[in-house]
Amino acid sequence: MNNKQSIIAENADSDADTTQKMTSAKVFWNRILHNRLAMFGGIVFLLIVLLSVFANFIAPYEYMAIDPANKFMMPCAEHLFGTDQYGRDIFSRVIYGGRWSLTLGLVTTIISTIGAIIVGSIAGYFGGTVDAVIMRIIDVIQCVPGILLTIIIATMLGSGLLNTCLALSFGAIWGGARLLRGQILTVRNQEYVEAARATNVKPFRIIIRYVLPNSIQPLIINACMSIGGTIMSASGLSFLGIGIQPPLPEWGAMLNDSLSSFRHYPYLMVAPLIFISLTVLSISLFGDGLRDALDPRMNA
């Protein structure tokens, strides 16, 4: 009889948890949908992603197609954003370039977030000497300006997609690790964590199952909002000649490629700058809405 009552109680708790999760998800989406700026940012970012993904079908020309007879053509019906010094269609290059820029932003954010989870979890959960050593290392690394550190690492690794992602990721890990570590410090002494320790659950399992789910939310918000900044940093590296290199149509590389002709043909830089600005703005707006939707204090 006791076993039957225990099973019924467990099923009831499971149903209650499922209902609570469904309710929380519904509240979250309601908050997002009623935030006009967040929806605007999300729609604009989605359109940019779709343009980049389906560039093969949307672009009127190949991004590498050279037409010397039509070089430096001003924007017109045939070439919406004009052509560059080699007669290449700028509109086609911009929407193809979104693949590189967005990939840099997303891959870098994923790598840096994984690194932040590992470092922040170890420092926050174990504390003591481990925490002190890790935090002092982070302090030393963060003493170096972020862009300078990125440039140094990118120069050491060389150009290319993977190397640029690694260079950008290294500088982004530590702020996220510090943020997660602070959250874990407030969670690790909760009753459910103490109960897990008392039953000899391994530390790795405690971190994955109990600590991270209750402390990772701020890191997720931070990661989403950092994508735009990462895209700007990646474009900056390409502009300086140590990121993605021409003739690949990454937005920063396009700015670098048109620099020599900018004085006489300023329109060459307009399209990449517009797409960089729209991408960063849309991510920022959606990130603000995501933060408001996930933080109940912002909606109190």
Buried (B, 14 or more C-beta within 10 A) or exposed (E): EEEEEEEEEEEEEEEEEEEEEEEEEEEEEEBBEEBEBBBBBBEBBEEBBEBBBEBEEBBEBEBEBBBEEBBBBEBEEEBBBBBBBBBBBBBBBBBBBBBBBBBBBBBBBBBBBEBBBBBBBBBBBBBEEEBEEBBEEBEEBBEEEBEEBBBBBBBEBEBBBEBBBBBBBBBBBBBBBBBBBBBBBEBBEEEEBEEBEEEEBEBEEBBEEBBBEBBBEBBBBBBBBBBBBBBBBBBBBBBBBBBBBEEBBBBBBBBBBBEEBEEEBEBBBBBBEEBBEBBBBBBBBBBBBBBBBBBEEEEE
